[in-house]
Amino acid sequence: MLVKAYQNKVFGLAVNVVHNRETADDLAQEIFLKAYLSLPRFRFESEFGTWLYQIAINHIRDYLRKHKKEKNDLRLDDIPEPGLPEAEASLRMAEQQEAERRRQLLRQKLEEMPEKYRLILSLRDIQGLSYEEIGKILKLSPGTVDSRLHRARRLLRKKLAPVLSQGGGQP
């Protein structure tokens, strides 16, 4: 029951940090196992979701310290569908490659940011958590969450500005 309630959130957090669905799936399973084994130590001092996010963040941080991000150069989406006219398939592939280039650029710029900024952007802008929830998870005041999020967004815009001004388009 608890796994169903939180599996998409935990998986979403993992995939947004490691950028690999298979790795994120493995991490999510490991996180739930770790949480299950730690249930006797859950003291009900915070909400279960907050406690689970703390386990998830710590586990993902441990993973990042131990592994380098693996790159997958060939994706199934890059292979044209059979039956599409060649020009249409070529145009579709070019659009997919451009979208992937923008995603990779955004990922690269996010990876260049300090972990505290990557994490707070993921929790707020991707996971949609409130400042209060983020504060509980990261043990920060809502005001600190707000200022750190503002700094993170400003830093990301600064990192993307040179590329976007050179006609790189929107990431």
KEKE-3310 file (N, C-alpha, C; in steps of 0.2 Angstrom, whole numbers, plus 5000, padded with zeros to 4 digits):
npx = (5004:5009:5020:5014:5008:5019:5028:5029:5034:5046:5053:5052:5060:5072:5075:5076:5087:5097:5095:5093:5082:5082:5092:5086:5075:5081:5087:5075:5069:5079:5078:5065:5067:5077:5070:5059:5067:5071:5059:5056:5063:5057:5050:5038:5040:5040:5031:5027:5031:5040:5050:5053:5058:5069:5077:5078:5085:5097:5101:5102:5112:5123:5124:5127:5140:5147:5146:5149:5140:5132:5132:5120:5121:5114:5097:5080:5071:5077:5077:5070:5052:5046:5038:5036:5037:5053:5057:5049:5052:5065:5064:5057:5066:5077:5070:5068:5082:5086:5078:5083:5096:5094:5089:5100:5109:5103:5103:5117:5121:5114:5121:5133:5131:5131:5127:5117:5110:5105:5097:5087:5081:5076:5067:5058:5054:5052:5047:5037:5036:5031:5038:5038:5038:5050:5059:5057:5062:5075:5080:5079:5074:5059:5062:5075:5075:5068:5077:5088:5083:5080:5093:5098:5090:5094:5108:5107:5100:5111:5121:5115:5113:5124:5124:5111:5111:5119:5111:5106:5094:5079:5082)
npy = (4994:5007:5007:5008:5020:5029:5025:5031:5044:5042:5035:5045:5055:5049:5046:5059:5063:5054:5052:5040:5027:5013:5012:5021:5014:5003:5009:5014:5003:4998:5008:5007:4994:4997:5007:4998:4989:4998:5002:4999:5009:5020:5035:5042:5056:5064:5066:5051:5051:5062:5056:5045:5051:5057:5045:5041:5052:5051:5039:5040:5050:5042:5033:5041:5046:5034:5030:5034:5043:5034:5034:5033:5032:5027:5027:5019:5027:5035:5027:5026:5023:5009:5010:5023:5037:5041:5054:5060:5052:5055:5069:5068:5061:5070:5080:5073:5071:5084:5088:5079:5083:5096:5091:5084:5095:5103:5093:5092:5105:5105:5095:5101:5109:5113:5099:5103:5112:5106:5096:5103:5109:5098:5093:5103:5109:5098:5087:5094:5097:5106:5121:5119:5105:5102:5108:5101:5088:5091:5097:5111:5128:5135:5148:5147:5137:5144:5154:5147:5140:5150:5155:5143:5142:5154:5152:5141:5147:5156:5147:5142:5153:5157:5147:5148:5161:5159:5155:5142:5139:5135:5125)
npz = (5000:5004:4996:4983:4985:4985:4975:4962:4965:4971:4961:4951:4957:4957:4944:4939:4944:4941:4927:4920:4916:4920:4929:4939:4942:4948:4959:4965:4970:4978:4988:4993:4999:5008:5016:5021:5029:5038:5045:5059:5065:5062:5069:5069:5070:5060:5044:5035:5021:5021:5028:5020:5008:5013:5015:5002:4996:5002:4998:4985:4984:4989:4979:4968:4972:4971:4958:4941:4929:4917:4899:4886:4870:4859:4856:4856:4851:4841:4830:4815:4812:4804:4787:4787:4776:4768:4769:4778:4789:4791:4794:4806:4814:4814:4822:4834:4837:4839:4850:4859:4860:4866:4879:4883:4884:4894:4905:4906:4910:4922:4929:4931:4941:4958:4970:4980:4973:4962:4968:4975:4964:4957:4967:4969:4956:4948:4955:4962:4975:4990:4998:5011:5013:5006:5014:5026:5022:5018:5029:5031:5033:5027:5021:5018:5009:4999:4995:4991:4981:4972:4970:4963:4951:4945:4943:4934:4923:4920:4917:4905:4897:4888:4878:4873:4868:4857:4847:4850:4854:4864:4879)
capx = (5000:5014:5024:5010:5007:5025:5033:5030:5037:5053:5056:5053:5066:5078:5076:5077:5094:5102:5094:5093:5076:5084:5096:5082:5071:5085:5087:5069:5068:5083:5076:5060:5070:5080:5064:5056:5071:5071:5053:5056:5066:5053:5048:5032:5041:5038:5027:5031:5033:5046:5055:5055:5062:5076:5080:5079:5090:5103:5103:5104:5118:5128:5125:5131:5147:5150:5146:5149:5134:5133:5129:5117:5121:5108:5090:5076:5067:5081:5077:5063:5047:5045:5032:5035:5041:5059:5058:5045:5056:5071:5062:5055:5073:5080:5067:5070:5089:5086:5075:5087:5101:5092:5088:5107:5112:5100:5106:5124:5121:5112:5126:5138:5129:5132:5122:5112:5105:5102:5092:5082:5077:5072:5062:5053:5052:5051:5043:5032:5035:5030:5044:5038:5040:5057:5062:5057:5066:5082:5081:5080:5068:5056:5065:5082:5073:5066:5083:5092:5079:5081:5100:5099:5087:5098:5114:5105:5100:5117:5124:5112:5113:5129:5122:5105:5112:5122:5106:5105:5087:5077:5084)
capy = (5000:5012:5007:5011:5028:5033:5023:5036:5050:5040:5034:5051:5058:5045:5047:5066:5064:5050:5052:5033:5024:5007:5014:5024:5008:4999:5013:5015:4996:4998:5013:5004:4989:5001:5009:4993:4987:5004:5004:4999:5015:5026:5037:5046:5063:5067:5062:5045:5053:5065:5051:5041:5056:5057:5039:5041:5057:5049:5033:5042:5053:5037:5030:5046:5046:5028:5028:5039:5043:5030:5037:5029:5036:5025:5026:5016:5033:5037:5023:5028:5018:5006:5012:5031:5039:5042:5061:5061:5049:5059:5075:5066:5059:5077:5084:5070:5073:5091:5088:5075:5088:5101:5088:5083:5101:5104:5088:5093:5111:5103:5091:5105:5113:5109:5095:5106:5116:5101:5092:5107:5110:5092:5092:5108:5110:5091:5083:5098:5098:5113:5123:5116:5098:5102:5110:5095:5083:5093:5100:5118:5132:5137:5154:5145:5133:5149:5158:5142:5138:5156:5154:5138:5144:5160:5149:5137:5152:5159:5142:5141:5159:5158:5143:5150:5167:5157:5152:5135:5138:5133:5118)
capz = (5000:5005:4990:4978:4986:4984:4970:4956:4967:4972:4955:4948:4960:4955:4936:4937:4946:4937:4920:4917:4919:4922:4936:4943:4944:4953:4965:4969:4973:4984:4993:4997:5003:5014:5020:5024:5034:5043:5048:5066:5068:5061:5076:5068:5072:5053:5040:5032:5015:5022:5030:5014:5004:5016:5014:4995:4994:5005:4994:4978:4985:4989:4972:4964:4974:4969:4951:4936:4925:4911:4894:4881:4864:4854:4859:4851:4848:4836:4825:4811:4811:4797:4784:4786:4770:4770:4770:4785:4794:4792:4798:4813:4817:4816:4827:4840:4839:4842:4857:4863:4861:4871:4885:4885:4886:4901:4909:4907:4914:4929:4932:4932:4947:4965:4971:4983:4969:4958:4972:4976:4958:4956:4972:4968:4949:4944:4960:4963:4982:4993:5001:5018:5012:5004:5021:5031:5019:5018:5036:5030:5034:5020:5018:5015:5003:4994:4993:4988:4974:4968:4967:4959:4945:4943:4941:4928:4918:4919:4913:4899:4893:4882:4873:4870:4864:4851:4843:4852:4855:4871:4881)
cpx = (5004:5018:5020:5009:5013:5030:5034:5035:5045:5056:5057:5059:5072:5080:5078:5084:5099:5101:5094:5087:5078:5087:5091:5077:5074:5085:5081:5068:5073:5081:5070:5062:5073:5075:5061:5060:5072:5065:5053:5059:5062:5049:5041:5033:5040:5033:5031:5034:5040:5052:5058:5059:5069:5080:5082:5085:5097:5106:5105:5111:5124:5129:5129:5139:5151:5151:5146:5143:5135:5129:5126:5117:5116:5102:5085:5072:5070:5080:5070:5059:5047:5038:5032:5039:5048:5060:5055:5049:5062:5070:5061:5062:5077:5077:5068:5077:5089:5083:5080:5094:5100:5091:5095:5110:5109:5103:5113:5125:5119:5118:5132:5137:5130:5126:5116:5107:5102:5096:5086:5078:5073:5066:5056:5050:5050:5046:5037:5031:5034:5037:5044:5040:5047:5061:5063:5062:5074:5085:5083:5074:5066:5059:5072:5080:5071:5072:5087:5089:5080:5088:5101:5096:5091:5105:5112:5104:5106:5121:5122:5112:5118:5127:5116:5106:5116:5117:5105:5098:5085:5079:5078)
cpy = (5006:5013:5010:5018:5032:5031:5028:5042:5048:5038:5040:5055:5055:5046:5054:5067:5060:5049:5045:5029:5017:5008:5017:5019:5004:5003:5014:5008:4996:5003:5010:4998:4992:5004:5004:4990:4992:5005:5004:5005:5021:5028:5041:5053:5067:5063:5056:5047:5057:5061:5047:5045:5056:5051:5039:5046:5054:5043:5035:5046:5048:5034:5035:5046:5039:5026:5034:5038:5039:5034:5032:5033:5034:5024:5023:5022:5036:5033:5024:5022:5015:5009:5019:5032:5042:5050:5063:5058:5053:5066:5073:5064:5066:5080:5080:5071:5079:5091:5084:5080:5093:5097:5086:5089:5103:5099:5090:5100:5109:5099:5095:5109:5109:5105:5098:5109:5111:5097:5097:5109:5104:5091:5097:5108:5103:5087:5087:5098:5105:5115:5120:5109:5098:5103:5104:5090:5085:5097:5107:5122:5134:5143:5152:5141:5138:5152:5153:5140:5144:5156:5149:5139:5150:5157:5145:5142:5155:5154:5141:5147:5159:5153:5145:5156:5165:5154:5144:5134:5136:5126:5114)
cpz = (5000:4998:4984:4979:4984:4978:4964:4959:4968:4966:4951:4950:4957:4948:4935:4940:4942:4930:4917:4920:4922:4929:4941:4946:4949:4960:4969:4973:4979:4990:4997:5001:5009:5019:5024:5030:5040:5047:5055:5069:5066:5067:5075:5070:5065:5050:5036:5025:5016:5024:5024:5009:5007:5015:5006:4993:4996:5001:4987:4978:4985:4983:4968:4966:4972:4961:4946:4931:4918:4905:4889:4875:4859:4858:4854:4848:4842:4830:4821:4811:4804:4794:4783:4780:4772:4772:4777:4790:4796:4796:4805:4817:4819:4821:4834:4842:4842:4849:4862:4865:4866:4878:4888:4888:4893:4906:4911:4911:4921:4932:4934:4939:4953:4966:4975:4979:4964:4961:4973:4970:4956:4961:4971:4961:4946:4949:4962:4971:4985:4996:5008:5018:5011:5011:5026:5028:5020:5025:5035:5031:5027:5017:5015:5009:4997:4991:4989:4981:4969:4965:4962:4952:4942:4940:4935:4922:4916:4915:4906:4894:4887:4877:4870:4866:4858:4846:4844:4854:4863:4873:4882)
residu = (MET:LEU:VAL:LYS:ALA:TYR:GLN:ASN:LYS:VAL:PHE:GLY:LEU:ALA:VAL:ASN:VAL:VAL:HIS:ASN:ARG:GLU:THR:ALA:ASP:ASP:LEU:ALA:GLN:GLU:ILE:PHE:LEU:LYS:ALA:TYR:LEU:SER:LEU:PRO:ARG:PHE:ARG:PHE:GLU:SER:GLU:PHE:GLY:THR:TRP:LEU:TYR:GLN:ILE:ALA:ILE:ASN:HIS:ILE:ARG:ASP:TYR:LEU:ARG:LYS:HIS:LYS:LYS:GLU:LYS:ASN:ASP:LEU:ARG:LEU:ASP:ASP:ILE:PRO:GLU:PRO:GLY:LEU:PRO:GLU:ALA:GLU:ALA:SER:LEU:ARG:MET:ALA:GLU:GLN:GLN:GLU:ALA:GLU:ARG:ARG:ARG:GLN:LEU:LEU:ARG:GLN:LYS:LEU:GLU:GLU:MET:PRO:GLU:LYS:TYR:ARG:LEU:ILE:LEU:SER:LEU:ARG:ASP:ILE:GLN:GLY:LEU:SER:TYR:GLU:GLU:ILE:GLY:LYS:ILE:LEU:LYS:LEU:SER:PRO:GLY:THR:VAL:ASP:SER:ARG:LEU:HIS:ARG:ALA:ARG:ARG:LEU:LEU:ARG:LYS:LYS:LEU:ALA:PRO:VAL:LEU:SER:GLN:GLY:GLY:GLY:GLN:PRO)
# end
